[in-house]
Amino acid sequence: MYSPKIKPELVKQLYRLKHSNENKTPMTTMVNEAVELYLKTLKGGEEIENQLRPDKAGNQNICGNN
């Protein structure tokens, strides 16, 4: 699976943000939420939500190829 490199400065900011709240939200959760929000804004909500739904094997279908 493709794992894009996140700019080090963004990782530092995420780390600081993680430790600035009581819940200590995992950085991966924050990144996933940010990307999902971006995609919903870019392409429209329902279409992206359908593409992000796991397939029968439990794999995320991020390319929209069900």
PDBQT receptor file of N, H, CA, C and O in Angstrom, charges set to zero:
ATOM      1  N   MET A   1       0.836  -1.167   0.000  1.00  0.00    +0.000 N 
ATOM      2  CA  MET A   1       0.000   0.000   0.000  1.00  0.00    +0.000 C 
ATOM      3  C   MET A   1       0.886   1.237   0.000  1.00  0.00    +0.000 C 
ATOM      4  O   MET A   1       1.950   1.252   0.619  1.00  0.00    +0.000 OA
ATOM      5  N   TYR A   2       0.446   2.253  -0.686  1.00  0.00    +0.000 N 
ATOM      6  H   TYR A   2      -0.419   2.241  -1.189  1.00  0.00    +0.000 HD
ATOM      7  CA  TYR A   2       1.183   3.507  -0.785  1.00  0.00    +0.000 C 
ATOM      8  C   TYR A   2       1.075   4.307   0.512  1.00  0.00    +0.000 C 
ATOM      9  O   TYR A   2      -0.023   4.518   1.028  1.00  0.00    +0.000 OA
ATOM     10  N   SER A   3       2.194   4.739   1.023  1.00  0.00    +0.000 N 
ATOM     11  H   SER A   3       3.086   4.567   0.604  1.00  0.00    +0.000 HD
ATOM     12  CA  SER A   3       2.222   5.572   2.237  1.00  0.00    +0.000 C 
ATOM     13  C   SER A   3       2.940   6.877   1.913  1.00  0.00    +0.000 C 
ATOM     14  O   SER A   3       4.170   6.917   1.898  1.00  0.00    +0.000 OA
ATOM     15  N   PRO A   4       2.190   7.937   1.656  1.00  0.00    +0.000 N 
ATOM     16  CA  PRO A   4       2.832   9.207   1.304  1.00  0.00    +0.000 C 
ATOM     17  C   PRO A   4       3.610   9.801   2.468  1.00  0.00    +0.000 C 
ATOM     18  O   PRO A   4       3.238   9.633   3.629  1.00  0.00    +0.000 OA
ATOM     19  N   LYS A   5       4.679  10.487   2.147  1.00  0.00    +0.000 N 
ATOM     20  H   LYS A   5       4.981  10.624   1.204  1.00  0.00    +0.000 HD
ATOM     21  CA  LYS A   5       5.493  11.148   3.159  1.00  0.00    +0.000 C 
ATOM     22  C   LYS A   5       4.848  12.469   3.539  1.00  0.00    +0.000 C 
ATOM     23  O   LYS A   5       4.488  13.267   2.673  1.00  0.00    +0.000 OA
ATOM     24  N   ILE A   6       4.707  12.689   4.811  1.00  0.00    +0.000 N 
ATOM     25  H   ILE A   6       5.000  12.040   5.514  1.00  0.00    +0.000 HD
ATOM     26  CA  ILE A   6       4.154  13.939   5.320  1.00  0.00    +0.000 C 
ATOM     27  C   ILE A   6       5.322  14.849   5.674  1.00  0.00    +0.000 C 
ATOM     28  O   ILE A   6       6.308  14.403   6.262  1.00  0.00    +0.000 OA
ATOM     29  N   LYS A   7       5.210  16.116   5.318  1.00  0.00    +0.000 N 
ATOM     30  H   LYS A   7       4.409  16.478   4.840  1.00  0.00    +0.000 HD
ATOM     31  CA  LYS A   7       6.287  17.068   5.600  1.00  0.00    +0.000 C 
ATOM     32  C   LYS A   7       6.598  17.072   7.092  1.00  0.00    +0.000 C 
ATOM     33  O   LYS A   7       5.681  17.084   7.913  1.00  0.00    +0.000 OA
ATOM     34  N   PRO A   8       7.892  17.061   7.456  1.00  0.00    +0.000 N 
ATOM     35  CA  PRO A   8       8.285  17.037   8.868  1.00  0.00    +0.000 C 
ATOM     36  C   PRO A   8       7.654  18.158   9.692  1.00  0.00    +0.000 C 
ATOM     37  O   PRO A   8       7.284  17.939  10.846  1.00  0.00    +0.000 OA
ATOM     38  N   GLU A   9       7.527  19.355   9.117  1.00  0.00    +0.000 N 
ATOM     39  H   GLU A   9       7.828  19.533   8.180  1.00  0.00    +0.000 HD
ATOM     40  CA  GLU A   9       6.925  20.465   9.868  1.00  0.00    +0.000 C 
ATOM     41  C   GLU A   9       5.464  20.176  10.199  1.00  0.00    +0.000 C 
ATOM     42  O   GLU A   9       4.986  20.540  11.273  1.00  0.00    +0.000 OA
ATOM     43  N   LEU A  10       4.750  19.519   9.275  1.00  0.00    +0.000 N 
ATOM     44  H   LEU A  10       5.139  19.223   8.403  1.00  0.00    +0.000 HD
ATOM     45  CA  LEU A  10       3.359  19.156   9.540  1.00  0.00    +0.000 C 
ATOM     46  C   LEU A  10       3.270  18.093  10.627  1.00  0.00    +0.000 C 
ATOM     47  O   LEU A  10       2.356  18.119  11.452  1.00  0.00    +0.000 OA
ATOM     48  N   VAL A  11       4.211  17.165  10.629  1.00  0.00    +0.000 N 
ATOM     49  H   VAL A  11       4.953  17.144   9.960  1.00  0.00    +0.000 HD
ATOM     50  CA  VAL A  11       4.233  16.139  11.677  1.00  0.00    +0.000 C 
ATOM     51  C   VAL A  11       4.456  16.791  13.036  1.00  0.00    +0.000 C 
ATOM     52  O   VAL A  11       3.813  16.420  14.018  1.00  0.00    +0.000 OA
ATOM     53  N   LYS A  12       5.362  17.761  13.095  1.00  0.00    +0.000 N 
ATOM     54  H   LYS A  12       5.885  18.063  12.297  1.00  0.00    +0.000 HD
ATOM     55  CA  LYS A  12       5.615  18.474  14.354  1.00  0.00    +0.000 C 
ATOM     56  C   LYS A  12       4.356  19.180  14.841  1.00  0.00    +0.000 C 
ATOM     57  O   LYS A  12       4.032  19.142  16.028  1.00  0.00    +0.000 OA
ATOM     58  N   GLN A  13       3.643  19.829  13.908  1.00  0.00    +0.000 N 
ATOM     59  H   GLN A  13       3.906  19.860  12.943  1.00  0.00    +0.000 HD
ATOM     60  CA  GLN A  13       2.422  20.538  14.297  1.00  0.00    +0.000 C 
ATOM     61  C   GLN A  13       1.348  19.560  14.768  1.00  0.00    +0.000 C 
ATOM     62  O   GLN A  13       0.635  19.840  15.732  1.00  0.00    +0.000 OA
ATOM     63  N   LEU A  14       1.229  18.421  14.100  1.00  0.00    +0.000 N 
ATOM     64  H   LEU A  14       1.808  18.194  13.317  1.00  0.00    +0.000 HD
ATOM     65  CA  LEU A  14       0.267  17.404  14.527  1.00  0.00    +0.000 C 
ATOM     66  C   LEU A  14       0.615  16.876  15.911  1.00  0.00    +0.000 C 
ATOM     67  O   LEU A  14      -0.267  16.665  16.743  1.00  0.00    +0.000 OA
ATOM     68  N   TYR A  15       1.898  16.666  16.151  1.00  0.00    +0.000 N 
ATOM     69  H   TYR A  15       2.614  16.838  15.475  1.00  0.00    +0.000 HD
ATOM     70  CA  TYR A  15       2.348  16.165  17.450  1.00  0.00    +0.000 C 
ATOM     71  C   TYR A  15       1.983  17.148  18.563  1.00  0.00    +0.000 C 
ATOM     72  O   TYR A  15       1.480  16.758  19.617  1.00  0.00    +0.000 OA
ATOM     73  N   ARG A  16       2.250  18.433  18.304  1.00  0.00    +0.000 N 
ATOM     74  H   ARG A  16       2.658  18.749  17.448  1.00  0.00    +0.000 HD
ATOM     75  CA  ARG A  16       1.896  19.464  19.294  1.00  0.00    +0.000 C 
ATOM     76  C   ARG A  16       0.391  19.514  19.520  1.00  0.00    +0.000 C 
ATOM     77  O   ARG A  16      -0.069  19.635  20.656  1.00  0.00    +0.000 OA
ATOM     78  N   LEU A  17      -0.373  19.421  18.441  1.00  0.00    +0.000 N 
ATOM     79  H   LEU A  17       0.000  19.322  17.518  1.00  0.00    +0.000 HD
ATOM     80  CA  LEU A  17      -1.823  19.442  18.548  1.00  0.00    +0.000 C 
ATOM     81  C   LEU A  17      -2.327  18.231  19.333  1.00  0.00    +0.000 C 
ATOM     82  O   LEU A  17      -3.236  18.355  20.154  1.00  0.00    +0.000 OA
ATOM     83  N   LYS A  18      -1.740  17.067  19.080  1.00  0.00    +0.000 N 
ATOM     84  H   LYS A  18      -1.002  16.966  18.413  1.00  0.00    +0.000 HD
ATOM     85  CA  LYS A  18      -2.127  15.850  19.798  1.00  0.00    +0.000 C 
ATOM     86  C   LYS A  18      -1.973  16.043  21.301  1.00  0.00    +0.000 C 
ATOM     87  O   LYS A  18      -2.840  15.644  22.078  1.00  0.00    +0.000 OA
ATOM     88  N   HIS A  19      -0.873  16.650  21.701  1.00  0.00    +0.000 N 
ATOM     89  H   HIS A  19      -0.168  16.973  21.070  1.00  0.00    +0.000 HD
ATOM     90  CA  HIS A  19      -0.590  16.804  23.129  1.00  0.00    +0.000 C 
ATOM     91  C   HIS A  19      -1.213  18.064  23.740  1.00  0.00    +0.000 C 
ATOM     92  O   HIS A  19      -1.034  18.338  24.927  1.00  0.00    +0.000 OA
ATOM     93  N   SER A  20      -1.940  18.822  22.928  1.00  0.00    +0.000 N 
ATOM     94  H   SER A  20      -2.085  18.599  21.964  1.00  0.00    +0.000 HD
ATOM     95  CA  SER A  20      -2.569  20.026  23.449  1.00  0.00    +0.000 C 
ATOM     96  C   SER A  20      -4.003  19.783  23.894  1.00  0.00    +0.000 C 
ATOM     97  O   SER A  20      -4.619  20.664  24.494  1.00  0.00    +0.000 OA
ATOM     98  N   ASN A  21      -4.548  18.598  23.609  1.00  0.00    +0.000 N 
ATOM     99  H   ASN A  21      -4.048  17.883  23.121  1.00  0.00    +0.000 HD
ATOM    100  CA  ASN A  21      -5.926  18.335  24.037  1.00  0.00    +0.000 C 
ATOM    101  C   ASN A  21      -5.951  17.189  25.047  1.00  0.00    +0.000 C 
ATOM    102  O   ASN A  21      -5.034  16.368  25.093  1.00  0.00    +0.000 OA
ATOM    103  N   GLU A  22      -6.995  17.144  25.842  1.00  0.00    +0.000 N 
ATOM    104  H   GLU A  22      -7.740  17.810  25.805  1.00  0.00    +0.000 HD
ATOM    105  CA  GLU A  22      -7.101  16.133  26.900  1.00  0.00    +0.000 C 
ATOM    106  C   GLU A  22      -7.204  14.715  26.358  1.00  0.00    +0.000 C 
ATOM    107  O   GLU A  22      -6.692  13.777  26.968  1.00  0.00    +0.000 OA
ATOM    108  N   ASN A  23      -7.861  14.555  25.223  1.00  0.00    +0.000 N 
ATOM    109  H   ASN A  23      -8.277  15.317  24.727  1.00  0.00    +0.000 HD
ATOM    110  CA  ASN A  23      -8.101  13.213  24.687  1.00  0.00    +0.000 C 
ATOM    111  C   ASN A  23      -6.868  12.587  24.056  1.00  0.00    +0.000 C 
ATOM    112  O   ASN A  23      -6.846  11.378  23.827  1.00  0.00    +0.000 OA
ATOM    113  N   LYS A  24      -5.857  13.369  23.774  1.00  0.00    +0.000 N 
ATOM    114  H   LYS A  24      -5.875  14.352  23.960  1.00  0.00    +0.000 HD
ATOM    115  CA  LYS A  24      -4.643  12.876  23.111  1.00  0.00    +0.000 C 
ATOM    116  C   LYS A  24      -5.008  12.125  21.830  1.00  0.00    +0.000 C 
ATOM    117  O   LYS A  24      -4.582  10.989  21.624  1.00  0.00    +0.000 OA
ATOM    118  N   THR A  25      -5.803  12.773  20.972  1.00  0.00    +0.000 N 
ATOM    119  H   THR A  25      -6.150  13.696  21.140  1.00  0.00    +0.000 HD
ATOM    120  CA  THR A  25      -6.243  12.174  19.720  1.00  0.00    +0.000 C 
ATOM    121  C   THR A  25      -5.036  11.713  18.915  1.00  0.00    +0.000 C 
ATOM    122  O   THR A  25      -4.117  12.498  18.680  1.00  0.00    +0.000 OA
ATOM    123  N   PRO A  26      -5.023  10.443  18.484  1.00  0.00    +0.000 N 
ATOM    124  CA  PRO A  26      -3.891   9.945  17.697  1.00  0.00    +0.000 C 
ATOM    125  C   PRO A  26      -3.691  10.765  16.415  1.00  0.00    +0.000 C 
ATOM    126  O   PRO A  26      -4.655  11.210  15.791  1.00  0.00    +0.000 OA
ATOM    127  N   MET A  27      -2.440  10.951  16.043  1.00  0.00    +0.000 N 
ATOM    128  H   MET A  27      -1.658  10.590  16.550  1.00  0.00    +0.000 HD
ATOM    129  CA  MET A  27      -2.124  11.729  14.854  1.00  0.00    +0.000 C 
ATOM    130  C   MET A  27      -2.743  11.101  13.613  1.00  0.00    +0.000 C 
ATOM    131  O   MET A  27      -3.189  11.824  12.721  1.00  0.00    +0.000 OA
ATOM    132  N   THR A  28      -2.782   9.772  13.532  1.00  0.00    +0.000 N 
ATOM    133  H   THR A  28      -2.420   9.185  14.257  1.00  0.00    +0.000 HD
ATOM    134  CA  THR A  28      -3.381   9.121  12.363  1.00  0.00    +0.000 C 
ATOM    135  C   THR A  28      -4.867   9.452  12.265  1.00  0.00    +0.000 C 
ATOM    136  O   THR A  28      -5.396   9.604  11.163  1.00  0.00    +0.000 OA
ATOM    137  N   THR A  29      -5.540   9.563  13.400  1.00  0.00    +0.000 N 
ATOM    138  H   THR A  29      -5.110   9.439  14.295  1.00  0.00    +0.000 HD
ATOM    139  CA  THR A  29      -6.956   9.919  13.399  1.00  0.00    +0.000 C 
ATOM    140  C   THR A  29      -7.137  11.335  12.879  1.00  0.00    +0.000 C 
ATOM    141  O   THR A  29      -8.034  11.594  12.077  1.00  0.00    +0.000 OA
ATOM    142  N   MET A  30      -6.286  12.257  13.334  1.00  0.00    +0.000 N 
ATOM    143  H   MET A  30      -5.557  12.047  13.986  1.00  0.00    +0.000 HD
ATOM    144  CA  MET A  30      -6.379  13.641  12.870  1.00  0.00    +0.000 C 
ATOM    145  C   MET A  30      -6.123  13.735  11.362  1.00  0.00    +0.000 C 
ATOM    146  O   MET A  30      -6.822  14.460  10.655  1.00  0.00    +0.000 OA
ATOM    147  N   VAL A  31      -5.124  13.002  10.875  1.00  0.00    +0.000 N 
ATOM    148  H   VAL A  31      -4.556  12.413  11.449  1.00  0.00    +0.000 HD
ATOM    149  CA  VAL A  31      -4.806  13.038   9.447  1.00  0.00    +0.000 C 
ATOM    150  C   VAL A  31      -5.949  12.426   8.637  1.00  0.00    +0.000 C 
ATOM    151  O   VAL A  31      -6.337  12.975   7.606  1.00  0.00    +0.000 OA
ATOM    152  N   ASN A  32      -6.487  11.302   9.090  1.00  0.00    +0.000 N 
ATOM    153  H   ASN A  32      -6.171  10.856   9.928  1.00  0.00    +0.000 HD
ATOM    154  CA  ASN A  32      -7.609  10.681   8.379  1.00  0.00    +0.000 C 
ATOM    155  C   ASN A  32      -8.800  11.620   8.300  1.00  0.00    +0.000 C 
ATOM    156  O   ASN A  32      -9.418  11.754   7.243  1.00  0.00    +0.000 OA
ATOM    157  N   GLU A  33      -9.128  12.270   9.411  1.00  0.00    +0.000 N 
ATOM    158  H   GLU A  33      -8.627  12.161  10.270  1.00  0.00    +0.000 HD
ATOM    159  CA  GLU A  33     -10.253  13.211   9.424  1.00  0.00    +0.000 C 
ATOM    160  C   GLU A  33     -10.000  14.383   8.477  1.00  0.00    +0.000 C 
ATOM    161  O   GLU A  33     -10.913  14.827   7.781  1.00  0.00    +0.000 OA
ATOM    162  N   ALA A  34      -8.772  14.882   8.450  1.00  0.00    +0.000 N 
ATOM    163  H   ALA A  34      -8.031  14.521   9.016  1.00  0.00    +0.000 HD
ATOM    164  CA  ALA A  34      -8.441  16.010   7.587  1.00  0.00    +0.000 C 
ATOM    165  C   ALA A  34      -8.544  15.618   6.112  1.00  0.00    +0.000 C 
ATOM    166  O   ALA A  34      -9.073  16.379   5.302  1.00  0.00    +0.000 OA
ATOM    167  N   VAL A  35      -8.050  14.450   5.769  1.00  0.00    +0.000 N 
ATOM    168  H   VAL A  35      -7.621  13.832   6.427  1.00  0.00    +0.000 HD
ATOM    169  CA  VAL A  35      -8.095  13.997   4.377  1.00  0.00    +0.000 C 
ATOM    170  C   VAL A  35      -9.540  13.733   3.952  1.00  0.00    +0.000 C 
ATOM    171  O   VAL A  35      -9.940  14.112   2.851  1.00  0.00    +0.000 OA
ATOM    172  N   GLU A  36     -10.325  13.083   4.820  1.00  0.00    +0.000 N 
ATOM    173  H   GLU A  36      -9.999  12.775   5.714  1.00  0.00    +0.000 HD
ATOM    174  CA  GLU A  36     -11.725  12.833   4.490  1.00  0.00    +0.000 C 
ATOM    175  C   GLU A  36     -12.479  14.143   4.277  1.00  0.00    +0.000 C 
ATOM    176  O   GLU A  36     -13.262  14.261   3.335  1.00  0.00    +0.000 OA
ATOM    177  N   LEU A  37     -12.249  15.122   5.141  1.00  0.00    +0.000 N 
ATOM    178  H   LEU A  37     -11.613  15.027   5.906  1.00  0.00    +0.000 HD
ATOM    179  CA  LEU A  37     -12.898  16.425   5.001  1.00  0.00    +0.000 C 
ATOM    180  C   LEU A  37     -12.487  17.084   3.680  1.00  0.00    +0.000 C 
ATOM    181  O   LEU A  37     -13.325  17.636   2.968  1.00  0.00    +0.000 OA
ATOM    182  N   TYR A  38     -11.217  17.021   3.369  1.00  0.00    +0.000 N 
ATOM    183  H   TYR A  38     -10.536  16.572   3.948  1.00  0.00    +0.000 HD
ATOM    184  CA  TYR A  38     -10.711  17.589   2.113  1.00  0.00    +0.000 C 
ATOM    185  C   TYR A  38     -11.377  16.925   0.913  1.00  0.00    +0.000 C 
ATOM    186  O   TYR A  38     -11.826  17.608  -0.008  1.00  0.00    +0.000 OA
ATOM    187  N   LEU A  39     -11.442  15.599   0.921  1.00  0.00    +0.000 N 
ATOM    188  H   LEU A  39     -11.078  15.044   1.669  1.00  0.00    +0.000 HD
ATOM    189  CA  LEU A  39     -12.044  14.884  -0.203  1.00  0.00    +0.000 C 
ATOM    190  C   LEU A  39     -13.536  15.168  -0.330  1.00  0.00    +0.000 C 
ATOM    191  O   LEU A  39     -14.052  15.300  -1.440  1.00  0.00    +0.000 OA
ATOM    192  N   LYS A  40     -14.227  15.261   0.794  1.00  0.00    +0.000 N 
ATOM    193  H   LYS A  40     -13.808  15.154   1.695  1.00  0.00    +0.000 HD
ATOM    194  CA  LYS A  40     -15.655  15.586   0.759  1.00  0.00    +0.000 C 
ATOM    195  C   LYS A  40     -15.861  16.977   0.174  1.00  0.00    +0.000 C 
ATOM    196  O   LYS A  40     -16.786  17.193  -0.610  1.00  0.00    +0.000 OA
ATOM    197  N   THR A  41     -15.012  17.909   0.549  1.00  0.00    +0.000 N 
ATOM    198  H   THR A  41     -14.262  17.734   1.186  1.00  0.00    +0.000 HD
ATOM    199  CA  THR A  41     -15.109  19.269   0.047  1.00  0.00    +0.000 C 
ATOM    200  C   THR A  41     -14.790  19.318  -1.444  1.00  0.00    +0.000 C 
ATOM    201  O   THR A  41     -15.435  20.041  -2.203  1.00  0.00    +0.000 OA
ATOM    202  N   LEU A  42     -13.804  18.553  -1.847  1.00  0.00    +0.000 N 
ATOM    203  H   LEU A  42     -13.280  17.966  -1.231  1.00  0.00    +0.000 HD
ATOM    204  CA  LEU A  42     -13.328  18.566  -3.225  1.00  0.00    +0.000 C 
ATOM    205  C   LEU A  42     -14.306  17.902  -4.188  1.00  0.00    +0.000 C 
ATOM    206  O   LEU A  42     -14.605  18.451  -5.249  1.00  0.00    +0.000 OA
ATOM    207  N   LYS A  43     -14.803  16.727  -3.821  1.00  0.00    +0.000 N 
ATOM    208  H   LYS A  43     -14.560  16.281  -2.959  1.00  0.00    +0.000 HD
ATOM    209  CA  LYS A  43     -15.585  15.934  -4.764  1.00  0.00    +0.000 C 
ATOM    210  C   LYS A  43     -17.054  15.786  -4.421  1.00  0.00    +0.000 C 
ATOM    211  O   LYS A  43     -17.825  15.331  -5.266  1.00  0.00    +0.000 OA
ATOM    212  N   GLY A  44     -17.467  16.143  -3.243  1.00  0.00    +0.000 N 
ATOM    213  H   GLY A  44     -16.840  16.513  -2.557  1.00  0.00    +0.000 HD
ATOM    214  CA  GLY A  44     -18.859  15.964  -2.841  1.00  0.00    +0.000 C 
ATOM    215  C   GLY A  44     -18.981  14.786  -1.899  1.00  0.00    +0.000 C 
ATOM    216  O   GLY A  44     -18.392  13.730  -2.127  1.00  0.00    +0.000 OA
ATOM    217  N   GLY A  45     -19.743  14.972  -0.846  1.00  0.00    +0.000 N 
ATOM    218  H   GLY A  45     -20.221  15.831  -0.660  1.00  0.00    +0.000 HD
ATOM    219  CA  GLY A  45     -19.810  14.041   0.261  1.00  0.00    +0.000 C 
ATOM    220  C   GLY A  45     -20.152  12.607  -0.031  1.00  0.00    +0.000 C 
ATOM    221  O   GLY A  45     -19.367  11.718   0.296  1.00  0.00    +0.000 OA
ATOM    222  N   GLU A  46     -21.294  12.341  -0.634  1.00  0.00    +0.000 N 
ATOM    223  H   GLU A  46     -21.932  13.064  -0.900  1.00  0.00    +0.000 HD
ATOM    224  CA  GLU A  46     -21.766  10.961  -0.750  1.00  0.00    +0.000 C 
ATOM    225  C   GLU A  46     -20.849  10.110  -1.623  1.00  0.00    +0.000 C 
ATOM    226  O   GLU A  46     -20.570   8.956  -1.297  1.00  0.00    +0.000 OA
ATOM    227  N   GLU A  47     -20.387  10.674  -2.723  1.00  0.00    +0.000 N 
ATOM    228  H   GLU A  47     -20.613  11.611  -2.989  1.00  0.00    +0.000 HD
ATOM    229  CA  GLU A  47     -19.517   9.919  -3.622  1.00  0.00    +0.000 C 
ATOM    230  C   GLU A  47     -18.265   9.443  -2.904  1.00  0.00    +0.000 C 
ATOM    231  O   GLU A  47     -17.877   8.283  -3.047  1.00  0.00    +0.000 OA
ATOM    232  N   ILE A  48     -17.631  10.311  -2.142  1.00  0.00    +0.000 N 
ATOM    233  H   ILE A  48     -17.946  11.253  -2.026  1.00  0.00    +0.000 HD
ATOM    234  CA  ILE A  48     -16.415   9.956  -1.416  1.00  0.00    +0.000 C 
ATOM    235  C   ILE A  48     -16.713   8.968  -0.310  1.00  0.00    +0.000 C 
ATOM    236  O   ILE A  48     -15.952   8.019  -0.122  1.00  0.00    +0.000 OA
ATOM    237  N   GLU A  49     -17.795   9.159   0.428  1.00  0.00    +0.000 N 
ATOM    238  H   GLU A  49     -18.413   9.930   0.275  1.00  0.00    +0.000 HD
ATOM    239  CA  GLU A  49     -18.134   8.224   1.499  1.00  0.00    +0.000 C 
ATOM    240  C   GLU A  49     -18.307   6.818   0.947  1.00  0.00    +0.000 C 
ATOM    241  O   GLU A  49     -17.881   5.855   1.585  1.00  0.00    +0.000 OA
ATOM    242  N   ASN A  50     -18.917   6.678  -0.214  1.00  0.00    +0.000 N 
ATOM    243  H   ASN A  50     -19.262   7.460  -0.732  1.00  0.00    +0.000 HD
ATOM    244  CA  ASN A  50     -19.082   5.359  -0.834  1.00  0.00    +0.000 C 
ATOM    245  C   ASN A  50     -17.730   4.763  -1.194  1.00  0.00    +0.000 C 
ATOM    246  O   ASN A  50     -17.522   3.559  -1.044  1.00  0.00    +0.000 OA
ATOM    247  N   GLN A  51     -16.818   5.590  -1.663  1.00  0.00    +0.000 N 
ATOM    248  H   GLN A  51     -16.987   6.568  -1.785  1.00  0.00    +0.000 HD
ATOM    249  CA  GLN A  51     -15.503   5.099  -2.046  1.00  0.00    +0.000 C 
ATOM    250  C   GLN A  51     -14.664   4.715  -0.835  1.00  0.00    +0.000 C 
ATOM    251  O   GLN A  51     -13.800   3.845  -0.941  1.00  0.00    +0.000 OA
ATOM    252  N   LEU A  52     -14.898   5.343   0.315  1.00  0.00    +0.000 N 
ATOM    253  H   LEU A  52     -15.600   6.050   0.402  1.00  0.00    +0.000 HD
ATOM    254  CA  LEU A  52     -14.109   5.061   1.513  1.00  0.00    +0.000 C 
ATOM    255  C   LEU A  52     -14.655   3.879   2.308  1.00  0.00    +0.000 C 
ATOM    256  O   LEU A  52     -14.006   3.417   3.245  1.00  0.00    +0.000 OA
ATOM    257  N   ARG A  53     -15.833   3.387   1.950  1.00  0.00    +0.000 N 
ATOM    258  H   ARG A  53     -16.361   3.763   1.188  1.00  0.00    +0.000 HD
ATOM    259  CA  ARG A  53     -16.423   2.271   2.666  1.00  0.00    +0.000 C 
ATOM    260  C   ARG A  53     -15.586   1.005   2.473  1.00  0.00    +0.000 C 
ATOM    261  O   ARG A  53     -15.160   0.723   1.353  1.00  0.00    +0.000 OA
ATOM    262  N   PRO A  54     -15.340   0.235   3.540  1.00  0.00    +0.000 N 
ATOM    263  CA  PRO A  54     -14.568  -1.006   3.395  1.00  0.00    +0.000 C 
ATOM    264  C   PRO A  54     -15.306  -2.009   2.506  1.00  0.00    +0.000 C 
ATOM    265  O   PRO A  54     -16.536  -2.055   2.499  1.00  0.00    +0.000 OA
ATOM    266  N   ASP A  55     -14.541  -2.813   1.754  1.00  0.00    +0.000 N 
ATOM    267  H   ASP A  55     -13.542  -2.776   1.759  1.00  0.00    +0.000 HD
ATOM    268  CA  ASP A  55     -15.161  -3.863   0.951  1.00  0.00    +0.000 C 
ATOM    269  C   ASP A  55     -15.468  -5.070   1.840  1.00  0.00    +0.000 C 
ATOM    270  O   ASP A  55     -15.290  -5.005   3.056  1.00  0.00    +0.000 OA
ATOM    271  N   LYS A  56     -15.926  -6.163   1.242  1.00  0.00    +0.000 N 
ATOM    272  H   LYS A  56     -16.070  -6.216   0.254  1.00  0.00    +0.000 HD
ATOM    273  CA  LYS A  56     -16.330  -7.334   2.032  1.00  0.00    +0.000 C 
ATOM    274  C   LYS A  56     -15.182  -7.945   2.820  1.00  0.00    +0.000 C 
ATOM    275  O   LYS A  56     -15.407  -8.588   3.845  1.00  0.00    +0.000 OA
ATOM    276  N   ALA A  57     -13.958  -7.751   2.352  1.00  0.00    +0.000 N 
ATOM    277  H   ALA A  57     -13.776  -7.229   1.518  1.00  0.00    +0.000 HD
ATOM    278  CA  ALA A  57     -12.784  -8.277   3.038  1.00  0.00    +0.000 C 
ATOM    279  C   ALA A  57     -12.294  -7.318   4.121  1.00  0.00    +0.000 C 
ATOM    280  O   ALA A  57     -11.334  -7.621   4.829  1.00  0.00    +0.000 OA
ATOM    281  N   GLY A  58     -12.949  -6.163   4.253  1.00  0.00    +0.000 N 
ATOM    282  H   GLY A  58     -13.730  -5.917   3.678  1.00  0.00    +0.000 HD
ATOM    283  CA  GLY A  58     -12.565  -5.194   5.292  1.00  0.00    +0.000 C 
ATOM    284  C   GLY A  58     -11.505  -4.210   4.839  1.00  0.00    +0.000 C 
ATOM    285  O   GLY A  58     -11.002  -3.435   5.651  1.00  0.00    +0.000 OA
ATOM    286  N   ASN A  59     -11.148  -4.222   3.543  1.00  0.00    +0.000 N 
ATOM    287  H   ASN A  59     -11.557  -4.853   2.883  1.00  0.00    +0.000 HD
ATOM    288  CA  ASN A  59     -10.135  -3.317   3.022  1.00  0.00    +0.000 C 
ATOM    289  C   ASN A  59     -10.768  -1.995   2.623  1.00  0.00    +0.000 C 
ATOM    290  O   ASN A  59     -11.866  -1.968   2.068  1.00  0.00    +0.000 OA
ATOM    291  N   GLN A  60     -10.070  -0.894   2.909  1.00  0.00    +0.000 N 
ATOM    292  H   GLN A  60      -9.178  -0.917   3.360  1.00  0.00    +0.000 HD
ATOM    293  CA  GLN A  60     -10.554   0.418   2.483  1.00  0.00    +0.000 C 
ATOM    294  C   GLN A  60     -10.414   0.515   0.976  1.00  0.00    +0.000 C 
ATOM    295  O   GLN A  60      -9.357   0.204   0.428  1.00  0.00    +0.000 OA
ATOM    296  N   ASN A  61     -11.465   0.940   0.305  1.00  0.00    +0.000 N 
ATOM    297  H   ASN A  61     -12.324   1.192   0.750  1.00  0.00    +0.000 HD
ATOM    298  CA  ASN A  61     -11.442   1.093  -1.140  1.00  0.00    +0.000 C 
ATOM    299  C   ASN A  61     -11.247   2.565  -1.471  1.00  0.00    +0.000 C 
ATOM    300  O   ASN A  61     -12.207   3.277  -1.766  1.00  0.00    +0.000 OA
ATOM    301  N   ILE A  62     -10.006   3.012  -1.420  1.00  0.00    +0.000 N 
ATOM    302  H   ILE A  62      -9.226   2.434  -1.180  1.00  0.00    +0.000 HD
ATOM    303  CA  ILE A  62      -9.742   4.441  -1.579  1.00  0.00    +0.000 C 
ATOM    304  C   ILE A  62      -9.711   4.879  -3.029  1.00  0.00    +0.000 C 
ATOM    305  O   ILE A  62      -9.700   6.079  -3.301  1.00  0.00    +0.000 OA
ATOM    306  N   CYS A  63      -9.698   3.948  -3.967  1.00  0.00    +0.000 N 
ATOM    307  H   CYS A  63      -9.708   2.972  -3.746  1.00  0.00    +0.000 HD
ATOM    308  CA  CYS A  63      -9.648   4.312  -5.375  1.00  0.00    +0.000 C 
ATOM    309  C   CYS A  63     -11.011   4.291  -6.029  1.00  0.00    +0.000 C 
ATOM    310  O   CYS A  63     -11.152   4.707  -7.179  1.00  0.00    +0.000 OA
ATOM    311  N   GLY A  64     -12.022   3.813  -5.316  1.00  0.00    +0.000 N 
ATOM    312  H   GLY A  64     -11.908   3.474  -4.382  1.00  0.00    +0.000 HD
ATOM    313  CA  GLY A  64     -13.358   3.768  -5.879  1.00  0.00    +0.000 C 
ATOM    314  C   GLY A  64     -13.601   2.585  -6.787  1.00  0.00    +0.000 C 
ATOM    315  O   GLY A  64     -14.564   2.589  -7.554  1.00  0.00    +0.000 OA
ATOM    316  N   ASN A  65     -12.754   1.570  -6.722  1.00  0.00    +0.000 N 
ATOM    317  H   ASN A  65     -11.971   1.567  -6.099  1.00  0.00    +0.000 HD
ATOM    318  CA  ASN A  65     -12.913   0.383  -7.544  1.00  0.00    +0.000 C 
ATOM    319  C   ASN A  65     -13.510  -0.738  -6.739  1.00  0.00    +0.000 C 
ATOM    320  O   ASN A  65     -12.778  -1.587  -6.231  1.00  0.00    +0.000 OA
ATOM    321  N   ASN A  66     -14.822  -0.766  -6.606  1.00  0.00    +0.000 N 
ATOM    322  H   ASN A  66     -15.417  -0.076  -7.018  1.00  0.00    +0.000 HD
ATOM    323  CA  ASN A  66     -15.480  -1.808  -5.810  1.00  0.00    +0.000 C 
ATOM    324  C   ASN A  66     -15.471  -3.125  -6.521  1.00  0.00    +0.000 C 
ATOM    325  O   ASN A  66     -15.982  -4.114  -5.995  1.00  0.00    +0.000 OA
TER     326      ASN A  66
